[in-house]
Amino acid sequence: MTDKTSKMASIAPTQDIEIELATRPALRLWQGREKTEKKHGILGLPGFCSRVRSLEQAIREDDPYADFHFAQIEEGIEHLSEDLDAELADIEEFIKENVPSAMRLPNVASKNPVVVPVRFASRLGFQLVYQLLKVDQIVLKILLASHIGLIETKTKFQTLARVEKRVRGVLHLVYKYRHTGVSRDDMAANNQRAQKAKELMGELEQGYLEGTTRSPEHPGRRSFKIREKDRFVKSGERRVGIQIGQCAGKSRGGNRSLISRGVLGDIIGCLRSRPFFVSRMDHNRPKLGSKPAIVLDQNRLSVLGSGEEFR
């Protein structure tokens, strides 16, 4: 046995994930439409996921507006899921109530369904895939109700249009985000980049600016190595050192450690979720080698070795 542990390779599907779509409305929502000289483009689900990837990258770069719009899209998908569940339940109940017990209805399906590969790794994208499959079932039920004469043709098309429009409304939420390269530090300084972002997307809640209000599933959550050191423990106190690593940089003018406000929000949340907490600072600060570390004292963060404190 060696001290070094071998790293396992990343886990990935050995083949494409596939979904089967039986109806044209569901396929249209998936594909969207390419922009031409005569027709405007329509965003499909793969195009949505491409834009979400850019949004997620902006979150990793500490853009508070990206955090806000990510949360808005999540909320939109949740409401869409509730609406589609209700729509499907309504049409199934309508058919059940209006079809005589002596009539046996077959299972409705497409003779030639379209199988499409799902080639993205986006949580929001997969959440919308689940909604798309619900749309497929809703359309099949509506077509069945129309085929057996329970609903008029006008009602059929109105219902299909309403469902499709509801899904497109969620897809288009991704258009509301405009990339400006702004960060939480820019917003705190209220510099030119921050002012441009405000002009394009308006003011933000304080929680998003500080990084304390974020989606639990946001992709920018850093993982911090929290470790206890024997030398941190004095007079019954438990002191926690946190390796900042790549989250800390150097300022242009000196050796001061820089930690963005968004990272600080993550660190505070990480510490408060732990069973240990620092009660007071010790002037004899331990050194953790070349990597900077922070210590939390109630509502104060200190970078060991730099003398910087964040309140």
C-alpha positions as CSV (number, residue, x, y, z in Angstrom):
1,M,0.0,0.0,0.0
2,T,1.3,3.4,-0.9
3,D,0.5,6.7,0.8
4,K,-0.7,8.2,-2.4
5,T,-4.2,7.3,-3.5
6,S,-4.9,7.0,-7.2
7,K,-7.5,9.4,-8.6
8,M,-10.5,7.8,-10.2
9,A,-11.5,9.0,-13.6
10,S,-14.6,11.2,-13.9
11,I,-17.9,9.4,-14.3
12,A,-19.7,9.9,-17.6
13,P,-22.5,8.1,-19.6
14,T,-21.1,5.4,-22.0
15,Q,-23.7,6.4,-24.6
16,D,-26.1,9.2,-25.3
17,I,-29.2,9.7,-23.2
18,E,-32.2,9.5,-25.5
19,I,-35.8,10.7,-25.2
20,E,-38.8,9.6,-27.4
21,L,-41.1,12.3,-28.6
22,A,-44.5,11.3,-30.1
23,T,-46.0,14.7,-31.0
24,R,-45.1,17.6,-33.2
25,P,-45.6,20.3,-30.5
26,A,-43.1,18.6,-28.2
27,L,-40.7,18.2,-31.1
28,R,-41.1,21.9,-32.1
29,L,-40.3,22.9,-28.5
30,W,-37.2,20.7,-28.6
31,Q,-35.9,21.8,-32.0
32,G,-36.8,25.5,-32.1
33,R,-36.2,27.1,-35.4
34,E,-33.1,28.5,-37.1
35,K,-33.2,32.1,-38.1
36,T,-33.6,32.9,-41.8
37,E,-33.9,36.0,-43.9
38,K,-37.7,35.6,-43.9
39,K,-38.3,34.1,-40.4
40,H,-37.0,34.9,-37.0
41,G,-35.3,32.2,-34.9
42,I,-37.2,30.3,-32.2
43,L,-35.2,29.1,-29.2
44,G,-35.3,25.3,-28.7
45,L,-34.1,23.3,-25.7
46,P,-30.5,22.7,-26.9
47,G,-30.2,26.5,-27.6
48,F,-31.6,27.2,-24.1
49,C,-28.9,24.9,-22.6
50,S,-26.2,26.6,-24.5
51,R,-27.2,30.0,-23.0
52,V,-27.5,28.4,-19.6
53,R,-23.9,27.3,-19.8
54,S,-22.9,30.9,-20.4
55,L,-25.0,31.9,-17.4
56,E,-23.4,29.3,-15.2
57,Q,-19.9,30.5,-16.2
58,A,-20.9,34.0,-15.3
59,I,-22.0,32.7,-11.8
60,R,-18.5,31.2,-11.4
61,E,-17.0,34.6,-12.2
62,D,-19.1,36.1,-9.4
63,D,-21.7,37.9,-11.4
64,P,-24.6,38.7,-9.1
65,Y,-27.0,39.2,-12.0
66,A,-26.2,35.7,-13.2
67,D,-27.1,34.4,-9.8
68,F,-30.4,36.2,-9.8
69,H,-31.5,35.1,-13.3
70,F,-30.4,31.5,-12.6
71,A,-32.8,31.6,-9.6
72,Q,-35.5,33.1,-11.7
73,I,-35.2,30.3,-14.3
74,E,-35.3,27.7,-11.6
75,E,-38.5,29.3,-10.2
76,G,-40.0,29.5,-13.7
77,I,-39.4,25.7,-14.2
78,E,-41.0,24.9,-10.9
79,H,-44.1,26.9,-11.7
80,L,-44.2,25.3,-15.2
81,S,-44.1,21.8,-13.7
82,E,-47.0,22.6,-11.4
83,D,-49.0,24.0,-14.4
84,L,-48.3,21.1,-16.6
85,D,-49.2,18.6,-13.9
86,A,-52.5,20.4,-13.4
87,E,-53.1,20.5,-17.2
88,L,-52.5,16.8,-17.5
89,A,-54.7,15.9,-14.5
90,D,-57.5,18.0,-15.9
91,I,-57.6,16.5,-19.4
92,E,-57.3,12.9,-17.9
93,E,-60.2,13.7,-15.5
94,F,-62.2,15.2,-18.3
95,I,-61.9,12.1,-20.5
96,K,-62.7,9.8,-17.6
97,E,-65.8,11.7,-16.7
98,N,-67.2,11.9,-20.3
99,V,-66.4,8.5,-21.7
100,P,-69.1,5.8,-20.9
101,S,-67.9,2.9,-18.8
102,A,-68.7,0.5,-21.7
103,M,-66.2,2.3,-24.0
104,R,-62.6,1.0,-23.8
105,L,-60.0,3.5,-25.0
106,P,-56.7,2.3,-26.4
107,N,-53.3,3.6,-25.3
108,V,-52.5,6.5,-27.5
109,A,-49.0,6.6,-29.0
110,S,-47.2,7.6,-32.2
111,K,-46.5,5.0,-34.9
112,N,-43.2,6.8,-35.7
113,P,-41.9,8.6,-32.6
114,V,-38.8,10.7,-33.0
115,V,-35.8,9.6,-30.8
116,V,-33.5,12.5,-30.0
117,P,-30.2,12.3,-28.1
118,V,-29.8,14.6,-25.0
119,R,-26.2,15.8,-25.2
120,F,-25.9,18.4,-22.5
121,A,-25.0,18.3,-18.9
122,S,-27.2,21.0,-17.5
123,R,-29.4,20.5,-14.5
124,L,-31.9,23.1,-15.7
125,G,-31.8,21.6,-19.1
126,F,-32.8,18.2,-17.7
127,Q,-35.6,19.7,-15.6
128,L,-37.0,21.1,-18.8
129,V,-36.7,17.8,-20.6
130,Y,-39.0,16.3,-17.9
131,Q,-41.5,19.1,-18.6
132,L,-41.2,18.4,-22.4
133,L,-42.2,14.8,-21.8
134,K,-45.2,16.0,-19.8
135,V,-46.2,18.2,-22.8
136,D,-46.0,15.1,-25.0
137,Q,-48.4,13.3,-22.8
138,I,-50.8,16.3,-22.6
139,V,-50.8,16.6,-26.4
140,L,-51.6,12.9,-26.8
141,K,-54.5,13.2,-24.4
142,I,-55.9,16.3,-26.2
143,L,-55.6,14.6,-29.6
144,L,-57.5,11.6,-28.1
145,A,-60.2,13.8,-26.7
146,S,-60.6,15.5,-30.1
147,H,-60.6,12.2,-32.0
148,I,-63.5,10.7,-30.0
149,G,-65.5,14.0,-30.2
150,L,-65.2,15.2,-26.7
151,I,-63.7,18.6,-27.6
152,E,-64.1,20.9,-30.6
153,T,-61.3,21.5,-33.0
154,K,-61.1,25.1,-31.9
155,T,-60.7,24.1,-28.3
156,K,-58.0,21.6,-29.2
157,F,-55.8,24.2,-31.0
158,Q,-56.3,26.8,-28.3
159,T,-55.2,24.3,-25.6
160,L,-52.2,23.2,-27.6
161,A,-51.2,26.8,-28.2
162,R,-51.6,27.7,-24.6
163,V,-49.4,24.8,-23.4
164,E,-46.7,25.5,-26.0
165,K,-46.7,29.2,-25.2
166,R,-46.3,28.4,-21.5
167,V,-43.2,26.4,-22.1
168,R,-41.7,28.9,-24.5
169,G,-42.2,31.6,-21.8
170,V,-39.8,29.7,-19.5
171,L,-37.3,29.0,-22.3
172,H,-37.2,32.8,-23.0
173,L,-36.3,33.6,-19.4
174,V,-32.7,33.0,-20.4
175,Y,-32.9,36.1,-22.7
176,K,-33.4,38.4,-19.8
177,Y,-29.8,38.0,-18.6
178,R,-27.2,40.2,-20.4
179,H,-23.6,39.4,-20.0
180,T,-21.6,42.5,-18.9
181,G,-18.6,40.9,-17.1
182,V,-19.6,42.6,-13.9
183,S,-18.7,41.1,-10.5
184,R,-19.8,41.7,-6.9
185,D,-16.6,43.7,-6.3
186,D,-17.6,45.9,-9.3
187,M,-21.1,46.4,-7.8
188,A,-19.6,47.3,-4.4
189,A,-17.3,49.9,-6.0
190,N,-20.2,51.1,-8.3
191,N,-17.7,51.5,-11.1
192,Q,-18.5,51.9,-14.8
193,R,-19.1,48.2,-15.4
194,A,-21.6,48.1,-12.5
195,Q,-23.4,51.1,-13.8
196,K,-23.7,49.5,-17.2
197,A,-25.1,46.4,-15.7
198,K,-27.7,48.4,-13.7
199,E,-28.8,50.2,-16.9
200,L,-29.3,46.9,-18.7
201,M,-30.9,44.8,-15.9
202,G,-31.9,47.2,-13.2
203,E,-31.1,47.1,-9.4
204,L,-30.6,43.9,-7.5
205,E,-31.6,42.9,-4.0
206,Q,-28.9,43.2,-1.3
207,G,-28.8,39.5,-0.8
208,Y,-27.7,38.8,-4.4
209,L,-25.1,41.6,-4.2
210,E,-23.6,40.1,-1.0
211,G,-23.8,36.6,-2.2
212,T,-26.0,35.5,0.7
213,T,-29.1,35.0,-1.5
214,R,-28.4,32.3,-4.0
215,S,-30.0,29.2,-5.4
216,P,-28.9,26.0,-3.4
217,E,-28.1,24.5,-6.8
218,H,-26.1,27.3,-8.3
219,P,-23.0,26.0,-10.1
220,G,-20.6,28.4,-8.6
221,R,-20.5,26.9,-5.1
222,R,-16.9,26.4,-4.2
223,S,-15.8,23.5,-2.1
224,F,-13.6,24.5,0.8
225,K,-11.3,22.2,2.6
226,I,-12.1,22.6,6.3
227,R,-9.6,21.2,8.7
228,E,-8.9,21.4,12.3
229,K,-5.3,21.9,13.6
230,D,-4.2,20.9,17.1
231,R,-2.4,24.2,17.4
232,F,-5.6,26.0,16.8
233,V,-7.1,24.7,20.0
234,K,-6.3,26.8,23.1
235,S,-8.2,27.1,26.4
236,G,-11.0,24.9,25.1
237,E,-11.5,27.0,21.9
238,R,-11.8,25.3,18.5
239,R,-10.2,27.3,15.7
240,V,-10.9,26.4,12.1
241,G,-8.5,27.0,9.2
242,I,-9.9,27.1,5.7
243,Q,-7.7,26.7,2.7
244,I,-8.6,29.3,0.2
245,G,-6.3,28.0,-2.6
246,Q,-7.5,29.2,-6.0
247,C,-10.3,31.3,-4.5
248,A,-7.7,33.8,-3.3
249,G,-5.5,36.0,-5.5
250,K,-3.1,38.8,-5.2
251,S,-3.8,42.5,-5.6
252,R,-2.0,44.4,-8.2
253,G,-0.5,46.8,-5.7
254,G,0.9,44.4,-3.2
255,N,0.6,41.1,-1.4
256,R,-2.9,41.6,0.1
257,S,-5.0,38.5,-0.4
258,L,-8.2,39.2,-2.4
259,I,-11.4,37.3,-1.7
260,S,-14.5,38.3,-3.6
261,R,-17.7,39.1,-1.8
262,G,-19.4,36.1,-3.4
263,V,-16.7,33.8,-2.2
264,L,-17.0,35.3,1.3
265,G,-20.8,34.5,1.3
266,D,-20.0,30.9,0.4
267,I,-17.4,30.7,3.2
268,I,-19.7,32.1,5.8
269,G,-22.4,29.7,4.8
270,C,-20.0,26.8,4.9
271,L,-18.7,27.7,8.4
272,R,-22.1,28.3,9.9
273,S,-23.2,24.8,8.7
274,R,-20.4,23.3,10.7
275,P,-20.7,22.2,14.4
276,F,-17.6,24.3,15.4
277,F,-17.3,28.0,15.6
278,V,-14.5,30.4,16.6
279,S,-15.4,32.4,19.7
280,R,-12.6,35.0,19.7
281,M,-9.3,35.9,17.8
282,D,-5.9,35.0,19.1
283,H,-3.2,37.5,18.4
284,N,-0.7,34.7,17.9
285,R,-2.0,33.7,14.5
286,P,-0.8,30.4,13.3
287,K,0.7,30.1,9.8
288,L,-0.6,27.5,7.4
289,G,2.4,27.5,5.0
290,S,2.2,29.2,1.6
291,K,-1.5,29.0,1.1
292,P,-3.6,31.7,2.8
293,A,-6.3,30.7,5.3
294,I,-9.2,32.5,7.0
295,V,-10.6,32.4,10.5
296,L,-14.1,33.4,11.4
297,D,-14.6,35.3,14.7
298,Q,-18.3,35.8,15.1
299,N,-19.1,38.2,12.2
300,R,-15.5,38.9,11.3
301,L,-13.3,37.1,8.8
302,S,-9.5,37.3,8.9
303,V,-7.0,36.1,6.4
304,L,-4.1,34.5,8.3
305,G,-0.8,36.0,7.4
306,S,-2.2,39.1,5.6
307,G,-3.9,41.0,8.5
308,E,-6.9,41.6,6.4
309,E,-10.3,41.5,8.1
310,F,-13.7,41.5,6.6
311,R,-16.7,42.5,8.7
